[in-house]
Amino acid sequence: MGSVGLLGGTFDPPHIGHLIAALEVRFAADLDRMVLIPAGDPWQKTAERAITPAHHRLAMVRAAIQGLEGLSVDPVEVERDGPSFMVDTLLELSAPDLRLALVLGSDTARHLNTWNRYDELPELADLIIVSRPGTMPLAPDWWPARVVEIPLIGVSSSDLRRRFTQGEPVDAQTPPAVVAYAREHRLYADRP
């Protein structure tokens, strides 16, 4: 049986914190591979702010993982119409000979009960929670979780968007290929 970790997110843009989480969890949980899944329509965020088009976020994730062993990207949510619901993704990726593990930051894990059909998730995957800056790992009482401590990196997508907009340095916070893609397509030139 194979084991695959799934790290979903908006990735607007992807940064070294995402990559560190993916690599550390893959090692700690002894997963065969880690798949990053950019949300096509991150329905819980679209009301809060403008989201970079999904095809650009997918391209940036592909650029970010170049050369990193055991990491891949799956466009399953970008290719699906409508809001991105992880339960649909898990159902689509499930296979009899595959053990799936959903990887979440502790801040996201606190709000799992707001997800679409959240009560179905424990039947579809194991849960792995990674530590994040400023939050204590807290597993939901209805879904047993493994907690993986990762180095705490003070980088966020929201700060990176602001830095791109303001012309501040971003080169050490996200891979060079992501920086080049974002600048070439002027993704954050006109907004935070």
C-alpha positions as CSV (number, residue, x, y, z in Angstrom):
1,M,0.0,0.0,0.0
2,G,1.3,3.4,-0.9
3,S,1.0,6.5,1.3
4,V,0.4,10.0,0.0
5,G,0.2,13.3,1.9
6,L,-2.1,16.0,0.5
7,L,-1.3,19.6,1.2
8,G,-4.0,21.8,-0.2
9,G,-4.1,25.6,-0.1
10,T,-4.6,28.8,-2.0
11,F,-0.8,29.2,-2.6
12,D,-1.2,32.8,-3.5
13,P,1.8,32.7,-3.8
14,P,3.5,29.5,-2.6
15,H,6.5,30.1,-0.3
16,I,9.2,28.3,1.6
17,G,6.9,27.7,4.5
18,H,4.7,25.5,2.3
19,L,7.8,23.6,1.0
20,I,9.2,23.1,4.5
21,A,5.9,21.8,5.7
22,A,5.6,19.4,2.8
23,L,9.1,18.1,3.1
24,E,9.1,17.8,6.9
25,V,5.8,16.0,7.0
26,R,6.8,13.6,4.2
27,F,9.9,12.6,6.2
28,A,8.2,12.5,9.7
29,A,5.2,10.5,8.5
30,D,7.2,8.3,6.2
31,L,5.0,9.1,3.2
32,D,5.9,7.9,-0.3
33,R,5.2,11.3,-1.7
34,M,3.6,14.6,-0.9
35,V,1.1,16.2,-3.3
36,L,0.4,19.9,-3.3
37,I,-3.1,20.8,-4.4
38,P,-3.9,24.4,-5.3
39,A,-7.6,25.3,-4.7
40,G,-9.4,26.1,-7.9
41,D,-12.0,28.2,-6.2
42,P,-11.1,28.8,-2.5
43,W,-14.6,29.6,-1.5
44,Q,-13.8,30.6,2.1
45,K,-11.4,33.3,0.9
46,T,-13.0,34.7,-2.2
47,A,-15.3,37.0,-0.1
48,E,-12.3,38.3,1.8
49,R,-10.0,39.4,-1.0
50,A,-9.2,39.1,-4.7
51,I,-7.6,35.7,-5.5
52,T,-5.0,35.3,-8.2
53,P,-6.4,33.2,-11.1
54,A,-6.1,29.5,-10.4
55,H,-3.9,28.7,-13.5
56,H,-1.3,31.2,-12.3
57,R,-1.3,29.7,-8.7
58,L,-1.0,26.2,-10.2
59,A,2.0,27.3,-12.4
60,M,3.7,28.9,-9.4
61,V,3.3,25.7,-7.3
62,R,4.8,23.7,-10.2
63,A,7.7,26.2,-10.3
64,A,8.2,26.1,-6.5
65,I,8.6,22.3,-6.3
66,Q,11.0,21.9,-9.2
67,G,13.9,19.7,-8.0
68,L,12.4,18.7,-4.7
69,E,12.3,15.0,-4.4
70,G,9.0,13.4,-3.4
71,L,6.9,16.5,-4.1
72,S,4.4,16.8,-6.9
73,V,1.4,18.9,-7.8
74,D,-2.1,17.8,-8.7
75,P,-4.4,20.2,-10.6
76,V,-7.6,18.3,-9.6
77,E,-9.2,21.3,-7.9
78,V,-8.2,23.7,-10.6
79,E,-9.7,21.5,-13.3
80,R,-13.0,21.0,-11.3
81,D,-15.7,23.6,-11.8
82,G,-17.3,25.3,-8.8
83,P,-16.0,25.7,-5.3
84,S,-13.0,23.6,-4.2
85,F,-14.2,21.1,-1.5
86,M,-11.5,18.8,0.0
87,V,-14.1,16.1,0.5
88,D,-14.6,15.9,-3.3
89,T,-10.8,15.9,-3.9
90,L,-10.3,13.0,-1.4
91,L,-13.1,11.0,-3.0
92,E,-11.5,11.6,-6.4
93,L,-8.0,10.6,-5.3
94,S,-9.0,7.6,-3.2
95,A,-7.9,4.2,-4.3
96,P,-8.0,0.8,-2.5
97,D,-4.2,0.5,-2.4
98,L,-3.5,4.1,-1.3
99,R,-3.4,5.6,2.2
100,L,-4.2,9.3,2.0
101,A,-3.1,11.8,4.7
102,L,-4.6,15.3,4.7
103,V,-1.9,17.8,5.9
104,L,-3.1,21.0,7.6
105,G,-1.7,23.9,9.5
106,S,-2.9,24.1,13.0
107,D,-4.7,27.4,12.2
108,T,-6.7,25.7,9.5
109,A,-7.4,22.6,11.6
110,R,-9.2,24.7,14.2
111,H,-11.9,25.5,11.5
112,L,-12.4,22.1,10.0
113,N,-16.0,22.1,11.1
114,T,-16.7,24.9,8.7
115,W,-15.7,22.8,5.7
116,N,-18.2,21.3,3.3
117,R,-19.2,17.8,4.4
118,Y,-16.4,17.8,7.1
119,D,-17.9,14.8,8.9
120,E,-17.0,12.6,5.9
121,L,-13.3,13.5,6.0
122,P,-12.1,11.0,8.7
123,E,-13.4,8.1,6.5
124,L,-11.3,9.3,3.6
125,A,-7.9,10.2,5.0
126,D,-5.7,10.4,8.1
127,L,-5.1,13.8,9.5
128,I,-1.7,15.4,10.0
129,I,-1.4,18.8,11.7
130,V,1.7,20.9,11.3
131,S,2.8,23.5,13.8
132,R,2.5,27.1,12.6
133,P,3.9,30.3,14.0
134,G,1.8,31.7,16.8
135,T,-0.7,28.8,17.1
136,M,-0.8,25.7,19.3
137,P,-1.5,22.4,17.5
138,L,-5.1,21.6,18.2
139,A,-6.8,18.5,16.7
140,P,-10.5,18.3,16.4
141,D,-12.0,15.9,18.9
142,W,-13.9,14.1,16.1
143,W,-10.8,13.3,14.0
144,P,-7.7,11.8,15.6
145,A,-4.6,13.6,14.3
146,R,-0.8,13.2,14.2
147,V,1.0,16.4,15.0
148,V,4.3,17.1,13.2
149,E,6.5,19.9,14.5
150,I,8.2,21.9,11.8
151,P,10.6,24.8,11.9
152,L,8.7,27.9,12.5
153,I,9.2,30.2,9.6
154,G,7.8,33.7,9.7
155,V,6.7,34.0,6.1
156,S,3.1,34.2,4.8
157,S,1.5,34.6,1.4
158,S,-0.3,37.8,2.5
159,D,3.0,39.4,3.4
160,L,4.6,38.2,0.2
161,R,1.8,39.8,-1.8
162,R,2.4,43.0,0.0
163,R,6.1,42.8,-0.6
164,F,5.6,42.2,-4.3
165,T,3.3,45.2,-4.5
166,Q,5.6,47.5,-2.6
167,G,8.7,46.3,-4.4
168,E,10.3,44.9,-1.2
169,P,12.7,41.9,-1.2
170,V,11.0,38.5,-1.7
171,D,13.8,36.4,-3.0
172,A,14.6,34.5,0.2
173,Q,11.0,33.8,1.1
174,T,9.9,32.0,-2.1
175,P,11.8,30.0,-4.7
176,P,13.4,32.1,-7.6
177,A,11.2,30.4,-10.2
178,V,8.1,31.7,-8.3
179,V,9.5,35.2,-8.1
180,A,10.3,35.2,-11.8
181,Y,6.8,33.9,-12.7
182,A,5.0,36.4,-10.5
183,R,7.0,39.3,-11.9
184,E,6.7,38.2,-15.5
185,H,2.9,38.0,-15.2
186,R,2.7,41.1,-12.9
187,L,0.5,39.1,-10.5
188,Y,0.9,41.3,-7.5
189,A,1.9,44.6,-9.1
190,D,-1.4,46.4,-8.5
191,R,-2.8,44.9,-5.3
192,P,-1.7,43.7,-1.8
